[in-house]
Structure formats: C-alpha cells, structure tokens
Amino acid sequence: MTTGSSDIDLVTEYLISVNRENKGDLKLKNAIEAHNEFKDKFTKYKKFYDDHQRHEGLQATPTSQDAPKSHEKLRTEIEKLNFEKENMRKQIEELRTRLSTLAGHKMMDGNPDIADLSDPFRPTKLAEEFREIYDDDWTHAFEELDTNSKPESDNIDTLTYLIKEIQTFCTYSSSQQIIAMEKVCKDELVNPKVHILKHSEKMCGKTPSEMNNTQLEITHRMICDLRKSMGTLSVRPLVQIFHEKWVIRMKQEEKLPSTSKHIENFVAKAFEVIWLMTIQNPPMVLKWQKCGEPVDKERFTFYTKRGNTIKQTVWPAVLLHESGPLMSKGVVQAQ
C-alpha cells in the first residue's frame, strides 16, 4: 500500500505544478478535484485494508474464553470490510478512468498537434482524403474541361478557382453557423421559453440571466465539439447552395461545360473535405503560392514543369493550422 500512496503523492505534486502554470483552466481544476476525491477514497481504503489485516491477525490468536463470540464478531466485521473494500475498488477504478479522461481532454483541448485516433475526421485522415481527390477526381474533372479547346493553364485555373471559392464559402458558412448555434443555445439557457398550456404561446421570464466569461467559453467549446462531431450533416445542403450560386452560374457563363458530371462530383467531394477541415479547432489551412514567387519545395511538388519560380498553383498544400506543420504537399507549375 505504501507504493500506491507514493504514486498518488507524485500525481498530486505534478497537478499542483501544472496548475501554477495554467491558473483558471476549468478542465485542469476538474482533474485536480477528481484526483483529490480519488486520494480520499484511497486513504479510506488503506484504513479498511489495515483494519482487515489487524482483524485477521487477531483471529489467528484467540486469547480468552469468549473466543467463539470474538471470532463471530470479527468474521462479521471482515465480511463488512470485504464488501466495503470491493465498493472502494470499484470507485477507485471509476475515479482513475475519470482522471485519465480529463487528462486526455486537457492534453488535446486546443492542441491540434495531438491527434484523437478515435476521431474519424482527424486532420491526418482529412489531409489524405484531400490529396486523393487531386489524384483521382481532379484528373477526371480536368479531362472533362480539356474538351473545350482552351489552354491547359486556363483549365487548371478554373479548377483552382472552384477550390478557392469552396474554401471561402466554407469559412464564411462556418463562422455564421457557430454564431447562430451559440445564439440559440445561450438564449434558451439564460431565458427558457415554456409552453404552459397546449397550443398556448411560449412564455419566458422578464429578467434573463447573464453568462459570465467562463460560461461563454464553455458554451463555445461545447458547440464547436458538437458541430465537429456532426459536421457531415451540413455538407449536403451547403453543397446544394454552392452548386446553385456558383456551379450553375459558371455554366451559364460558359466557364464550365453544360454537362459536367465529373466536375460536379469533384466539387461535392472537395467541398465535404474542405468543410470538415474548416470546422476543426483550430481550422486546417490550405496554402497557395502566387505567380512569380520562389517555389517552396518543402511544401510543394512539381506538376509537369520544374523550376525555381511559380507560374501557377495547381493544388494547395494542407497545414494542420495557420503556421502549423505540413499535412499534405501541394502541386505547382513552374516557369
């Protein structure tokens, strides 16, 4: 039992030292409270364990004529202690799980460099899918455009334009969606609307509550997590909006062929991945190079022409976040 106590003290010292560097961190505070609760339970369990050992020693050395009664009393006490010990064991396991979960959340919260491997939309997977779209769907869409007798660079620019417009639209839509979700959530929390009678109008209080900064921060984080976990639900209606406002207009302006099955498939697939990258916390970033810039050979590979100066970006590089590590290389045409 001494080793367990020593380990608990080490964890206590570690949490105290981390707390000094992260004062005001709500999740860390919860982790410390969970650990303190665990420490209390462990201390009680140790006392039960020591008492149990003491009773077993007494049971082995009866010293009076009342030994049978003492044995029966001790047997009852031991059964009680065994029952309580088992309950303590279960509670300790539960607290250990809670502490581990809180520590994991603390580690990953706001730290995109640590991936949650259980997340089907984790950044590494999204970056891989985005590159696969270039390898497969971009090629089919380009071939469909290539029937219009325009220069190759013009067709590349058309697909680049679509990706950039999707990127801009997703960024704008993401911001608007979070604002709308937070408004609904906060309004209902600070001043609930209630139907008193069936078919009656909703009633609410005259003096709404107010949320403090910590509550606002928690609300924002939880809504972002909720939106991220269900982000695919927004893809279909957003693609429909983009198709109506961009793709159809480009067909009318003859920038796209009237029949463009591969292009529309390319847009739909690219939109989903870009949307899921946009709603990461923080958002993943698509990086482009401009004509005339030196080629960034760390982030880009060449299309058909090599060189030191950019002619056009064919496909963007993907960063984990702004100024973050490279997740997937882009493709450029040099001059």
N, C-alpha and C positions, 0 to 999 in steps of 0.2 A: 504493500500500500504506500510505502514511502516514495517509491519511484513515481507513482501516479501523482502524489502531492507535489513533487518536484517539477514534473511536467506542467502541471496546472499553474504553478507559480511562474514558470518561464513564459507561458502564454500570457499571463496577467501582465508581466513586465513588458512584453512585446506590444500588447494592445495599448498600454499606458503610453509607451514611447511613440507609437503611431498616432495616438490621439493628440499628443502635443503638437504634431506637425499638421494635423488635419482637424483643428478645432471647428466645431459647428457641423461636422459631417454626420447627418442623421443615420445613415446606414452603419457607420462605424460605431455610433452611440448604441444602436440596437445590438450590434455584435458584442460590445462590452457588457451590456445588460444581460444578454444571453449567457455569456461566459461567467459572469458573477452568479447567475442563477445556477449554472452547472457546478460552480465551485461550492456553493452552499449545499447542493444535493450530494456532491461527492463527500463533503465533510460529514454530513449526516450518515451517509452510507458507511464511511470509515468507522464511525462510532458504533453503528449496528454490528459491523464486522468484528470489531474489537470485543464488544459485549458477547457476541456469539462465541468467539474463541475462549473468552473467560468462562462462559457457562459450560462449554464442552470440557474445559479443564476441571471445573467443579464436579461435573457429572462423573468424571473418571475416578474421583477420590471422595466417596461418601464418608462422613466422619461422625454421624450421630444415629440415634435410634429412629429419627424421623426421616431417614434417607429415602424410603419409598415416596413419602409425600414431597420431599425436596426434588426427587427425580421427576415426579409427575409435573410439579410446578415448572422445573427447568425445561422439561420436554415441551410444555405448552408455550413457554417463552421462546424456545428455539424455533418452534413452528411459526410463531408470530414474526420472529426476526427473519426467518427464511422467506416468509411471504412479503414482508416489507423490503427485504433485500432485492427480491425479484422485481418489485414495483420500482425501486430505485434504479435497478439496472435498465429497465425499460425507459425511465425518464431520462437517465444519463444518455442513452443511445439517441433519444429524441432530441435532447439538447445539443449533442455532438453534431447531429445532422443539421439542426438549425444554424449552429455556429459555422459549420462548413459552407452551408448555402449562403449565409450572409457574407462570409469572407469572399466567396466566389463572386457574388454580386458586386461587392466592394471593389474587387480586383478588375472586373470587366466594365463596370459602370464608367462611361466617359473615357474608356481606354480602348480604342479601336484596334490597338496592336495585339490585344489578346482575343483570340477567336473563340466563340462558343461553338464547339464542334457539334452540338445538338441542333444548331440553327440551320435549317435547310437553305436559308438565304444569306449565309455568311459571305463576307466580302471575297474570299478566295474563290468560292464557287461561282459567284456572280461574275468575277473577272474572267474566269474560264469560259463561262457561257457567252460572255460578250465577245471574246476572241473567236469562239466557234461560229458566231453569227457572221463575222468577217470572212472566215474560211469557207463557209458554205453559202449562207443566204445573200451576202453581199455580192458574191460571184454571180449567182443566178439573176439578181436584180440588175447588175451591171450588163450582163448579156442581153437582158430584155431591153435596156436602154440603148445598147450598141446597135440596134436595128434602125435607129433614127438618123444615121449617117453624120452625126455630129462628131467633133474631135473627142478623142479619149479623155482628155483633161476636162472637157465640159461635162461629160457623163460622170466622172469622178466628183466634180464639184456639185452636181445635182444630188448625189447620194450623201455627200458631206453636208450639204445644206439641210437635208432631211434629218440627219443625226443631230445637227446643231439646234434645229428648231424643236426637235423632241426634247433635247436637253433643257432648253429654255422653258418650254411648256411644262415639263415635269417639275422644274424648280419653282415656277410660279404656282402651279397647282398644289404642290406640297405645302408651301407656305400658307396658301388660302385654306387648305383643308385643316391644318393644325389650328389656325385661328378660329375656324368655325367649330371644331370639336371642343376646344377649350372653352369657348363662349357658352355652348350648350351645357357642358359639364359644370362650369362654375356657376352659371345662372341657377341650375337646378340644386346645387349644393347649398348656396347661400340663401336661396328663397324658393323652397319647393312649391310646385303648383299641384293642387289637390282637387279632385272631384268629390264633393261632399255627397251629392246625390247623383244617381244615374241620369245621364243626359243634361246635367247641370253644367254651368260654366266653371272653369277652373278658378280656384281661389288661391291667393298667396298672402303672406304676411305684409304688413305695411312698412316694416323696418328690416330690410335684408341684413344678413350678417356680412362681415368682410373677411377676406382671406389674407393672412399675413404672407410675407415673402417665402417662408419655408413651405407653407401650404401651396402657394402658387408654383414653386419649384417642383414639389412632389407631383402635383397635378400635371404639369407639363411633361415630366419624365414618364409618368404612367401612361399618358395619352400617346406619347411617342412610341413607347413599348407596345401598346395595344395596336397602333397603326402599323408598326413594323411587322408584328406577328400576323396581321390580316391584310397586308398590303396588296396581295394579289386580287382582292375583291374590287379594288378601284381600277384595275387595269382595263377591263373591257369597256366600261363607259368612257374612260378617258381616251382610249384609242378611237372610239366612235366619234368623240368631239374632234380629235386631231384629224381624223380622216375627212370629216365634213368641212373643217375650216382650212385645212392645208392641202391634203391629197387631191380632193375634188377641184379645188381652185387651181392647183398646178396642172391638172388635166385640161381644165378649161383654157388655161394659158398656153397649152401645148408644151409644157415643160416635162410632162410625163405622157407616155402613150395612153390612149383611151382604154386599152386592155392591158392591165399591168398586174397580173396575178402574183408574180414573183416579187415585184416591188411592194405590193401591199402586204405580202407575207413577211418581207424584210422589215417593213415599218412596224408591224404588230409585234414581232419577236424582239426587235431592238427597243421598242417602247417599254415592254414589260421589264427587261433587264435594267434599262436606264431608270425607270421608275423605282425599282427595288434598290438600286444603288443610291438614288436621291434620298430615300427615306431612311437610310442608315443614319446612325448617330455617332459621330458627325457624318455628313453625306460624303460618299465617294466622289471623286473628281475626274472628269475627262479632260485630258491635256492635249492641246493642239499647238502646232508650230505654224508661224506665219511665213509667207513667201519672203525670201531674202535673208531669213535668219540662218545662223550656222546650225548644221544638223546636230541634234542631241543624240549621239549614238548610244548613250546609256539607256534612253527611253524609247528609241525608235529603230526599226529596221527599214531596209530599202524596198521599194516596190519593184520597178524594172530598171531604174537608172540610179547609179551610185554617184556620190559627190559630197562636197562639203557645205553646199548651200541649198536651202529648201526652195523647191518650186511649188509644191502643194502638199498638204497633209491628206493622206488617203484614208487613214483610220486613226482615231485618237488613242493615246496611251491612257491607262487607268491607274490612278493613285488611290491609296487607301483613304486619304482625306487631303485637304489642302496642305501642300508642302509635305505630304506624307510619303511613305515608301511606295515604290513601284509595284503594282499588282499584275499588270499586263502591258507588254510593249505595243506601241502604235506602229503605223506604217507611213513612210513618207516617200515622195518622189523628189529626187534631187535634180539640180540643173548644173 
